[in-house]
Amino acid sequence: MAIDMGKISSRGQIAIPSDIRSQLGLEEGSKVLFVTKDDTLLIKKVTEDSFDQITSPLKLAAKKAGMKEKDVSDIIHKFRKQKK
């Protein structure tokens, strides 16, 4: 287990300390998942296996609802337009 402290830049960016990046095998382009609860932020490395675990319930729910892949893209574009 590693503990280190970081700092948030004016652009909201956080640099992950090099020791932690090395320990987790994080490189440029690696994906991470952010999870929050109350005042806690958890950052989890996303691998192909963990991504499948994360998305499996969502894929199942979409299949039960009869959604197609294009439906997801359309919904994302719709919400992005509403956000602007």
Secondary structure, DSSP 4 states (H G I P E B T S, - for coil): -------B-TTS-BPPPHHHHHHHT--TT--EEEEEETTEEEEEE--HHHHHHHHHHHHHHHHHTT--HHHHHHHHHHHHHHH-
